[in-house]
Each structure stands twice: as structure tokens, then as C-alpha cells.
Amino acid sequence: MTDTDQSARSGPSLARLADLPWNRFHTVVVLLFGMGWAMDAFEVTLIGNVLGALRSRFHLGADAMSVILAAWFAGLMLGASGFGILSDRYGRRRVFLASLVLYGIATLATAFAPSLAALLALRLLAGIGVGAEYAAINAAITELVPSRSRGRAAAIVLNFWPVGSLAAALLSWLVLSAVPPDLGWRVVFGFGGVIALSAAWLRRHLPESPRWLIAVDRTDEAHAVIDAIEAGLTRLPAPEAAPFRRRVGFQGAMLATLIRRHPGRLALGALLDFAEASGYYGLFAFLPIVVLPALHLPAARLPVFYLAGSLGALAGGFAAAALLDRIGRGWTVGGFYLATAIGTIGFAAITGLGAGAIMAGFALVNCLATGSWIAAYPTFSELFPTTLRATGIGASVAVGRIGAMASPFLVAYAGSFSMKAALLLLAGFWLLGAAVILVWRFGGGIEARGLALETIADA
């Protein structure tokens, strides 16, 4: 049964879900998804904050540090692609619970890593957990909130990322300043793992997506969830482990269906994610790989740079959340990507002015870069039909992680010539994203602001 057929059978219920006024349920679901997303950001940013300490502990050079980042990105790619498909097969709820548990356990275990090989393996596992979050969380929040608030709600969830980054930078700064670096990085990882497992416990009352339940013919459960959402209930019972009455395709079939039915939408998501992941993670690799050695900064000073960057990121994320439902997806995404490219070029022009200028430039570029990807994710997440949404998000993120894996190595290579060369390389990635959304918008691509998901799927 296609999404169109499902919409015909359950049209009134889906229309009611799309048009509900905002209530306590929507606020709680945004906060709980946001808390998990903040923990993911905590983990991502944490490695950059403690790379200086890891460099000393394991006697790492720039290439070895890039390998640590690459292990993380490989995990993200595997988690996003594999768990995206699992989320479409078995539901959003199972995946967004399992993802935080996997990430939390792996992060907690990292605190006790005895060797570089163990550290790399645990980084890979933690990355798989966070990659699963990319697919399940973006699919779930898109399907649970009213149409008129969908862009803003998704962006607010994603804006917990700079909150987590800020917490990681602040905690790393305090711990690395107070205890020996070889103990400090272990304390920080241990704290992050405990918090992630606590967030998973709080998520246990979140419901399954009613749209996904309808897609697998569990309409009675879907209607019960919609009734509870309409009533503003915040503690919903776990869904029954009912057998599926509809078979969902295997990985190859699902990807093939996605490519056949929606090649333009998949290309948009993949290229936007490739551009932002290459630019964003390259920017964060720029500090420990290029700036730290060039300026001869001690490891304890590096979190201060991330604190400044996280404050800038908060501003960029809130700006994206305010603009997505106000001026539309195309203008918001295109404007942020272009501004980030210009800001990165400007950053390159001031790198010779010292550590203070580099910190200020990093904060500004991180503001624009964060606004870019926070605007991009809701934009391509809502374009895929329910039965393929998490698969589409996961495939897009997986392509993006290819750029993220390569970017630290490219930054290290370009940085061997100069800081400016590394930043100009990153600016090129953002220009690619701006060009992609421009082609989409003026080439007949749909502007989904305010539209019901079923209307977007059928467009």
C-alpha cells in the first residue's frame, strides 16, 4: 500500500495531527529529543576539546588525530544508513531509544580505554549510535508536530546541538584546568556517557510516530496516539509489540525505491548534507589540527575556542529556527550557506592577527555554519514519504559523512601550506551547498513551508 493509499484511508486522522494546536505534548517531545541531541553534540564536540590531551597521552601526530575523527565519521555513516532503514522497518521509537543507549555505553566505556586501538573501536561504536539519532530523530520530530510549526520545531530540536557543544567545551575547560590532562579526558567521557543513558531513560514515554503506525497498518494504535497528543498527554504507554501486517522492503529494495521515485529529493538531501558536513566538521578539525600546532597553544586552552564557537552557534541556530517558517526553506538554507562561505573567506583574511582574532572568526563562522545545517535538515527531512523518510535521511547523512571523513585529512593537508588555504577549502564546500539549493528552488523543487507531509509526498 502506498503513502497515497494510506492517506486516503486515514486522511481525517492525519489531517487532525497536522492541524493540531501546539500543546504540552509538543513542548515535551521537543525538549526530550533536544536533550538527546545535545548529548550527541556533547560527544561530537568533546573529542575536539580533548584532542590536545589525547595527543599527549597516545603520542599522536596530525594524521593519527585525523584517524580518530575518521573512525567517528565512519560510525556516523554506518549508523545513519543502517539505522535509518531499521527506523522505517521497525519504527522510530525503537531506534531513538536504542541509539542513545548504544552511544551512552560506548562513551562511558571510552573513559576506560586502555589503548589507542580500544579508543578507535569505541569511537566507531559511539558514532554508530549518534548516526542512528540523525535518522530516527529527524524523522520522528517531522512526523509528530503540526505542519505550521514543523520547521521551527525541528530547528529547535537541532539547536540543542550548540547547547551540548557549549556544555562539552565548558566541562572540558573546567576539568582539564583542574586535573591532569590524562585523567581529565577520562572524566569528561565518563560524565557524557552517564548523562546520555539518563536521557535515554527519560525518552521511554515518548510514543511511536502515528504516521509510521498507519504505514504498517496499525491504525488503531495510531488513532490512540493521535488522541493522546491532542489531549496534551506527556506520558504515553509503550506501543504493543504487534506483528506487522505489511512487509517493508529490505535495504536494497528501499534504497532502490527511493532512488526510483524521488531522485531529486535524495540528491538534494545528499548534496546539502555533504556540503555542510564537509564544511562543518572541517571547521572543527581546523582548530586542533591547524591552529593548536601553529599557535603552540596548551591543550587546556583549546576548550576556550570551542566555548566561543558554541555561543556563536546558539545565535545561528535560533536565527534558522525563526526564519524557516517565516521566509521559507529555500531562502533560509540558501542564505545561510552563502553567508557561511563568505564568512569563511573573511575568516581566512584575519588568521594572521593572532589567537584573539581566530577565536572571534571561529565564533562568527560557527554561527553561520550552525544556522546552515540546522536549516538544511528540516528542509530535506520533510520531503521524503513516511515509509522511506528515515531511509532518505539516513542515506543523505551517509553521503555527508563521506565528506566529513575526508575533510579532516584535507584540512590537515591544506593547513600544511597555510591557515588561509585550509579555510578557503572549507568555503568551497559551503558554496557547493548554496548552488545546490539554488538549483532546487529555481528548478521546480517544492517549497514545503506550512504544507502537510502527505501533500509534500504527493507533490
C-alpha positions as CSV (number, residue, x, y, z in Angstrom):
1,M,0.0,0.0,0.0
2,T,1.4,3.4,-1.0
3,D,1.6,6.5,1.2
4,T,-1.2,7.9,-1.0
5,D,-3.4,4.9,-0.3
6,Q,-2.7,5.2,3.4
7,S,-3.5,8.9,3.4
8,A,-6.9,8.1,1.7
9,R,-7.8,5.6,4.4
10,S,-6.6,7.7,7.4
11,G,-6.9,11.2,5.9
12,P,-9.0,12.7,8.6
13,S,-6.7,11.5,11.4
14,L,-3.6,12.6,9.6
15,A,-5.2,16.0,8.8
16,R,-6.1,16.3,12.5
17,L,-2.5,15.5,13.5
18,A,-1.2,18.1,11.0
19,D,-3.5,20.9,12.2
20,L,-3.4,20.4,16.0
21,P,-2.7,23.5,18.1
22,W,0.6,23.4,19.9
23,N,0.3,21.9,23.4
24,R,2.2,20.3,26.3
25,F,3.0,17.2,24.4
26,H,4.7,19.0,21.6
27,T,6.8,21.0,24.1
28,V,7.8,17.9,26.0
29,V,8.7,15.9,22.8
30,V,10.9,18.8,21.6
31,L,12.7,19.0,24.9
32,L,13.3,15.2,25.2
33,F,14.5,14.9,21.6
34,G,16.6,18.0,22.1
35,M,18.2,16.6,25.3
36,G,19.3,13.6,23.4
37,W,20.6,15.7,20.5
38,A,22.5,17.8,23.0
39,M,24.2,14.7,24.2
40,D,25.1,13.8,20.7
41,A,26.6,17.2,20.2
42,F,28.4,16.8,23.6
43,E,30.1,13.7,22.2
44,V,30.9,15.2,18.8
45,T,32.5,18.3,20.3
46,L,34.1,16.5,23.2
47,I,36.7,14.8,21.0
48,G,37.8,18.2,19.6
49,N,38.1,19.6,23.1
50,V,40.3,16.7,24.4
51,L,42.3,16.0,21.3
52,G,45.2,18.0,22.8
53,A,45.2,15.7,25.8
54,L,44.8,12.6,23.6
55,R,47.7,13.8,21.5
56,S,50.0,13.8,24.6
57,R,48.6,10.6,26.1
58,F,48.9,8.5,22.9
59,H,51.8,10.5,21.3
60,L,49.7,11.4,18.2
61,G,50.6,13.3,15.1
62,A,48.1,15.2,12.9
63,D,47.5,12.1,10.7
64,A,46.7,9.9,13.8
65,M,44.3,12.5,15.1
66,S,42.6,12.6,11.7
67,V,42.2,8.8,12.0
68,I,40.3,9.3,15.3
69,L,38.0,11.7,13.6
70,A,37.6,9.4,10.7
71,A,36.6,6.5,12.9
72,W,33.9,8.6,14.4
73,F,32.6,9.7,11.0
74,A,32.7,6.1,9.7
75,G,30.4,5.2,12.7
76,L,28.1,8.1,11.9
77,M,27.8,6.9,8.3
78,L,27.1,3.3,9.3
79,G,24.6,4.3,12.0
80,A,22.7,6.8,9.8
81,S,22.4,4.5,6.8
82,G,21.7,1.2,8.6
83,F,19.5,2.6,11.4
84,G,17.6,4.8,9.0
85,I,16.4,1.7,7.2
86,L,15.7,0.0,10.5
87,S,13.7,3.0,11.6
88,D,11.5,2.6,8.5
89,R,11.2,-1.1,9.1
90,Y,10.7,-1.3,12.9
91,G,9.6,2.2,13.9
92,R,11.2,5.4,15.1
93,R,10.7,4.7,18.8
94,R,12.9,1.6,19.0
95,V,15.7,3.3,17.1
96,F,15.7,6.6,19.0
97,L,15.8,4.6,22.3
98,A,18.5,2.2,21.2
99,S,20.7,4.9,19.7
100,L,21.1,6.8,22.9
101,V,21.8,3.5,24.9
102,L,24.5,2.4,22.4
103,Y,26.0,5.9,22.4
104,G,25.9,6.2,26.2
105,I,27.5,2.8,26.8
106,A,30.3,3.4,24.2
107,T,31.0,6.8,25.6
108,L,31.1,5.6,29.2
109,A,33.5,2.8,28.1
110,T,35.8,5.3,26.4
111,A,36.6,6.7,29.8
112,F,38.4,3.4,30.5
113,A,40.0,2.9,27.0
114,P,43.5,1.3,27.7
115,S,44.9,1.9,24.2
116,L,44.6,3.8,21.0
117,A,43.0,0.7,19.3
118,A,40.3,0.5,22.0
119,L,39.7,4.2,21.7
120,L,39.2,3.9,18.0
121,A,36.8,1.0,18.3
122,L,34.7,2.8,21.0
123,R,34.6,6.0,18.9
124,L,33.3,3.9,16.0
125,L,30.5,2.4,18.2
126,A,29.6,5.8,19.7
127,G,29.4,7.2,16.2
128,I,27.0,4.5,15.1
129,G,24.7,5.5,18.0
130,V,24.8,9.1,17.0
131,G,24.3,8.3,13.3
132,A,21.1,6.4,14.3
133,E,19.9,9.5,16.1
134,Y,20.3,11.6,12.8
135,A,17.8,9.3,11.0
136,A,15.3,8.5,13.8
137,I,15.1,11.9,15.5
138,N,14.7,13.9,12.3
139,A,12.0,11.6,11.1
140,A,10.1,11.4,14.4
141,I,10.0,15.2,15.1
142,T,9.0,15.9,11.5
143,E,6.0,13.4,11.8
144,L,4.9,14.4,15.3
145,V,4.4,18.2,15.2
146,P,1.8,20.4,13.5
147,S,2.6,21.4,9.9
148,R,2.7,25.2,10.5
149,S,5.3,24.7,13.2
150,R,7.3,21.8,11.7
151,G,10.3,23.8,10.5
152,R,10.6,25.8,13.8
153,A,10.2,22.7,16.0
154,A,12.7,20.6,14.1
155,A,15.2,23.5,14.2
156,I,14.7,24.0,17.9
157,V,15.5,20.3,18.5
158,L,18.6,20.6,16.4
159,N,19.5,23.8,18.2
160,F,20.2,21.8,21.3
161,W,23.4,20.8,19.4
162,P,25.2,24.0,20.3
163,V,23.9,23.6,23.8
164,G,25.6,20.3,24.0
165,S,28.7,21.7,22.4
166,L,28.8,24.5,24.9
167,A,28.4,22.0,27.8
168,A,31.3,19.9,26.4
169,A,33.6,22.9,26.0
170,L,32.7,24.2,29.5
171,L,33.2,20.9,31.2
172,S,36.4,20.1,29.3
173,W,37.8,23.5,30.2
174,L,37.0,23.2,33.9
175,V,38.2,19.6,34.2
176,L,41.3,19.9,32.1
177,S,42.2,23.0,34.1
178,A,41.6,21.3,37.4
179,V,43.1,17.8,37.0
180,P,46.0,16.3,34.9
181,P,45.0,16.0,31.2
182,D,45.5,12.2,31.2
183,L,42.8,11.9,33.8
184,G,40.7,14.8,32.7
185,W,39.7,13.4,29.3
186,R,38.6,10.2,31.0
187,V,36.4,12.1,33.5
188,V,34.7,14.1,30.7
189,F,33.9,11.0,28.7
190,G,32.5,9.2,31.7
191,F,30.3,12.1,32.6
192,G,29.0,12.3,29.0
193,G,28.1,8.6,29.0
194,V,26.1,8.8,32.2
195,I,24.1,11.8,31.0
196,A,23.3,10.1,27.7
197,L,22.0,7.0,29.5
198,S,19.9,9.2,31.7
199,A,18.4,11.0,28.7
200,A,17.5,7.6,27.2
201,W,15.6,6.7,30.4
202,L,13.6,9.9,30.1
203,R,12.7,9.2,26.5
204,R,11.0,5.9,27.3
205,H,7.5,7.5,27.5
206,L,7.6,9.1,24.0
207,P,5.2,7.4,21.5
208,E,5.7,5.8,18.2
209,S,5.0,8.1,15.2
210,P,1.3,7.8,14.2
211,R,2.2,8.2,10.6
212,W,4.6,5.2,10.8
213,L,1.9,3.1,12.6
214,I,-0.6,3.9,9.8
215,A,2.0,2.9,7.2
216,V,2.3,-0.5,8.8
217,D,-1.4,-1.0,9.2
218,R,-1.5,-0.4,12.9
219,T,-4.2,2.2,12.6
220,D,-5.9,1.6,16.0
221,E,-2.7,2.4,17.8
222,A,-2.1,5.4,15.6
223,H,-5.5,6.8,16.4
224,A,-4.9,6.3,20.1
225,V,-1.6,8.1,19.9
226,I,-3.2,11.0,18.0
227,D,-6.0,11.2,20.6
228,A,-3.4,11.3,23.3
229,I,-1.3,14.0,21.5
230,E,-4.5,16.1,21.0
231,A,-5.2,15.8,24.8
232,G,-1.7,17.0,25.5
233,L,-0.7,13.9,27.4
234,T,3.1,13.6,28.1
235,R,3.3,10.0,29.4
236,L,2.1,7.6,26.8
237,P,2.3,3.8,27.2
238,A,4.8,1.9,25.1
239,P,3.3,0.6,21.9
240,E,2.3,-3.1,21.7
241,A,4.8,-5.4,20.0
242,A,2.2,-6.2,17.4
243,P,3.2,-8.3,14.4
244,F,3.4,-6.3,11.2
245,R,0.6,-6.9,8.7
246,R,2.6,-5.3,6.0
247,R,6.0,-6.2,4.8
248,V,8.6,-3.5,4.5
249,G,11.3,-3.9,1.9
250,F,14.9,-4.9,2.6
251,Q,17.7,-2.3,2.5
252,G,18.4,-2.7,-1.3
253,A,14.7,-2.5,-2.2
254,M,14.1,0.5,0.0
255,L,17.0,2.4,-1.4
256,A,16.1,1.4,-5.0
257,T,12.6,2.6,-4.4
258,L,13.8,5.9,-3.0
259,I,16.2,6.4,-6.0
260,R,13.5,5.5,-8.5
261,R,10.7,7.6,-7.0
262,H,12.5,10.6,-5.6
263,P,15.9,11.0,-7.2
264,G,15.8,14.8,-7.0
265,R,14.9,14.9,-3.3
266,L,17.5,12.3,-2.4
267,A,20.1,14.3,-4.4
268,L,19.2,17.5,-2.6
269,G,19.5,15.9,0.8
270,A,22.7,14.1,0.0
271,L,24.4,17.2,-1.5
272,L,23.2,19.6,1.2
273,D,24.5,17.2,3.8
274,F,27.8,16.5,2.0
275,A,28.4,20.3,1.8
276,E,27.6,21.1,5.4
277,A,29.3,18.0,6.9
278,S,32.5,18.7,4.9
279,G,32.5,22.3,5.9
280,Y,31.3,22.0,9.5
281,Y,33.5,19.1,10.6
282,G,36.4,20.5,8.6
283,L,36.0,23.7,10.6
284,F,36.2,21.8,13.9
285,A,39.2,19.8,12.7
286,F,40.8,23.2,11.8
287,L,41.3,24.1,15.4
288,P,43.1,21.1,16.8
289,I,44.9,20.1,13.6
290,V,46.0,23.5,12.3
291,V,45.5,26.2,15.0
292,L,46.8,24.3,18.0
293,P,50.2,23.4,16.5
294,A,50.6,26.8,14.7
295,L,49.9,28.9,17.8
296,H,51.6,26.5,20.2
297,L,48.5,26.6,22.5
298,P,48.4,24.3,25.5
299,A,45.7,21.6,25.5
300,A,43.8,23.4,28.3
301,R,43.3,26.5,26.2
302,L,41.6,24.8,23.3
303,P,38.1,24.4,25.0
304,V,38.0,28.2,25.3
305,F,37.9,28.4,21.5
306,Y,35.0,25.9,21.5
307,L,33.2,27.9,24.1
308,A,33.3,31.0,21.9
309,G,32.2,28.9,18.9
310,S,29.3,27.4,20.8
311,L,28.0,30.8,21.8
312,G,28.1,31.8,18.1
313,A,26.4,28.5,17.2
314,L,23.5,29.2,19.5
315,A,22.8,32.5,17.8
316,G,22.9,30.9,14.4
317,G,20.6,28.1,15.4
318,F,18.0,30.4,16.8
319,A,18.1,32.5,13.7
320,A,17.4,29.5,11.5
321,A,14.5,28.4,13.7
322,A,13.0,31.8,13.4
323,L,13.3,32.0,9.6
324,L,12.3,28.6,8.4
325,D,8.6,29.0,8.9
326,R,8.7,32.7,8.2
327,I,10.5,33.2,4.9
328,G,10.6,29.6,3.8
329,R,13.1,26.8,3.4
330,G,14.8,27.8,0.2
331,W,15.7,31.3,1.2
332,T,16.8,30.3,4.7
333,V,19.0,27.5,3.6
334,G,20.5,29.3,0.6
335,G,21.1,32.5,2.6
336,F,22.9,30.7,5.4
337,Y,25.1,28.5,3.1
338,L,26.2,31.6,1.1
339,A,26.8,33.7,4.2
340,T,28.9,30.8,5.7
341,A,31.1,30.7,2.5
342,I,31.6,34.5,2.6
343,G,32.3,34.4,6.4
344,T,34.9,31.6,6.0
345,I,36.7,33.6,3.3
346,G,36.7,36.6,5.7
347,F,38.0,34.3,8.4
348,A,40.9,33.4,6.2
349,A,41.8,37.1,5.8
350,I,42.3,37.6,9.6
351,T,44.1,34.4,10.6
352,G,47.4,36.3,10.8
353,L,46.1,38.6,13.5
354,G,46.6,36.2,16.4
355,A,44.7,33.9,18.7
356,G,42.0,36.5,19.7
357,A,41.1,37.2,16.0
358,I,41.0,33.5,15.3
359,M,38.6,32.9,18.2
360,A,36.3,35.7,17.1
361,G,36.4,34.5,13.5
362,F,35.6,30.9,14.6
363,A,32.6,32.1,16.6
364,L,31.2,34.0,13.6
365,V,31.7,31.2,11.1
366,N,30.3,28.6,13.5
367,C,27.3,30.8,14.0
368,L,26.6,30.8,10.2
369,A,27.6,27.2,9.7
370,T,25.3,26.0,12.5
371,G,22.4,28.0,11.1
372,S,23.1,26.3,7.7
373,W,22.8,22.7,8.8
374,I,20.0,23.4,11.3
375,A,18.0,24.9,8.4
376,A,19.0,22.1,6.0
377,Y,17.9,19.1,8.0
378,P,14.2,20.0,8.3
379,T,14.2,21.0,4.7
380,F,15.2,17.7,3.2
381,S,13.7,15.5,6.0
382,E,10.2,16.6,5.2
383,L,10.5,15.8,1.5
384,F,10.5,12.0,1.8
385,P,7.4,9.9,2.2
386,T,6.7,8.3,5.6
387,T,7.7,4.8,4.5
388,L,11.0,6.0,3.2
389,R,11.7,9.1,5.4
390,A,14.3,7.7,7.8
391,T,15.9,5.8,4.9
392,G,16.2,9.0,2.9
393,I,17.5,11.0,5.9
394,G,20.0,8.2,6.6
395,A,21.2,7.9,3.0
396,S,21.7,11.7,2.9
397,V,23.6,11.7,6.1
398,A,25.7,8.8,5.0
399,V,26.8,10.6,1.9
400,G,27.5,13.7,4.0
401,R,29.8,11.6,6.3
402,I,32.0,10.8,3.4
403,G,32.8,14.4,3.2
404,A,33.1,14.6,6.9
405,M,35.6,11.7,6.9
406,A,37.7,13.3,4.2
407,S,37.5,16.8,5.4
408,P,40.0,16.5,8.4
409,F,42.6,14.9,6.1
410,L,42.0,17.7,3.5
411,V,42.2,20.4,6.2
412,A,45.5,18.9,7.5
413,Y,46.9,18.8,4.0
414,A,45.8,22.4,3.1
415,G,46.9,23.6,6.6
416,S,50.4,22.3,5.9
417,F,50.6,25.2,3.4
418,S,48.7,27.9,5.5
419,M,45.7,28.5,7.6
420,K,44.2,30.5,4.8
421,A,44.4,27.6,2.4
422,A,42.5,25.4,4.8
423,L,39.8,27.9,5.3
424,L,39.4,28.6,1.5
425,L,39.0,24.9,1.0
426,L,36.1,24.9,3.6
427,A,34.5,27.9,1.9
428,G,34.2,25.9,-1.3
429,F,32.1,23.3,0.4
430,W,29.6,25.9,1.6
431,L,29.4,27.4,-1.9
432,L,28.5,24.0,-3.2
433,G,25.6,23.8,-0.8
434,A,24.4,27.3,-1.8
435,A,24.5,26.3,-5.5
436,V,22.5,23.1,-4.8
437,I,19.6,24.8,-3.0
438,L,19.6,27.5,-5.7
439,V,19.2,24.8,-8.5
440,W,16.5,23.1,-6.4
441,R,14.5,26.2,-5.7
442,F,14.5,27.7,-9.2
443,G,14.4,24.3,-11.0
444,G,10.9,23.5,-9.8
445,G,11.6,21.9,-6.4
446,I,8.8,22.2,-3.8
447,E,8.8,24.8,-1.1
448,A,7.3,22.8,1.8
449,R,6.7,25.6,4.3
450,G,3.3,25.0,6.0
451,L,2.3,22.0,3.9
452,A,1.1,18.7,5.3
453,L,3.6,15.9,4.9
454,E,1.1,13.9,2.8
455,T,0.8,16.9,0.4
456,I,4.6,17.1,0.1
457,A,4.9,13.4,-0.5
458,D,2.3,13.5,-3.3
459,A,3.7,16.7,-5.0
